[in-house]
Amino acid sequence: MPNRLPAKSELIILRADRLKALPWLIHGFSTRRGGWSRGYGGHALNLGFTRDDKRSVVTRNRNLFLARLTGGKTPGTLITLRQVHSDLIHRVDTSPGHLLTGDGLLTASPGLLLAVQTADCLPVILVDARRHAVGVCHAGWRGTVQRIVEKAVGEMLLRFGSRPQDLRAAIGPGIHGCCYEVGEEVRQEFESQFAYASTLFREIKAADPVREKYPLLFLSVRPPGHSRLRVKLFFDLVEANRRQLLATGVPAKNIETIPLCTACRPDLLFSYRAQHRLTGRLMGVVGIR
């Protein structure tokens, strides 16, 4: 039936193994399956107030997602951001009553569910297993080059006394190095900030079947005698954020990555690039019971 409630098995929430062991913690990364949005193909779980979806439908999706995330218990207060690809991080102890602008949230207060929305960028969850403090960041390349995850660890030290060795991190689904083609300006930005930047990029010569079949058409008077193939540049956003966590002192064994690329799996995840900008929003959520 076209208007049936999505079957329970259809709504999928991704969780990090090292965080599932903490009984006081609520966390999860949404997928596109099992919601009420119709503009993105099938019954999609769009959790962002996009221009292509009705606000009432998104609210219904959010209620369904939070009920499943919390096991049907009182979901708590959902706190989101007006995300601007920045390094702005807010500590919240109660609901702010208005939409904050930034790309990171921190709390040590039970009953608050901190969330960021993504559709290729990375959601990164931070958890202090000792002091019961949590945070979440929205990390695209702009936020990453501004060291938002690194700064979030520093903010947790400042605000809650968190020690890096007590932190656990989960990097949620986002676009991976297999698909994340960027321009040369992105490499230059990272090389200006990180000594290891060269390890985050790989180059691939663009294939040209016409050139391969008719090489004489591409002869040039300039050396080496042929016009050059365009070089594609790919960026490993996941590794860039993992390296920042390591740099702050978070142990490698405490960093978990959800091994799903949004651009490779548009059947399961929303991807701004793979779906040519007509896409919904995923959500990464963390909170304290």
Secondary structure, 3 states (H helix, E strand, C coil): CCCCCCCHHHCCEECCHHHHCCCCEEEEEECCEEEEECCCCCCECCCCCCCCCCHHHHHHHHHHHHHHHCCCCCCCEEECEECCCCCCEEECCCCCCCCEECCEEEECCCCEEEEEEECCCEEEEEEECCCCEEEEEEECHHHHHCCHHHHHHHHHHHHHCCCHHHEEEEECCECCCCCCEECHHHHHHHHCCCCCHHHHEEEEECCCHHHHHCHHHHECCCCCCECCCCEEEEECHHHHHHHHHHHHCCCHHHEEECCCECCCCCCCCCCCCCCCCCCCCEEEEEEEC
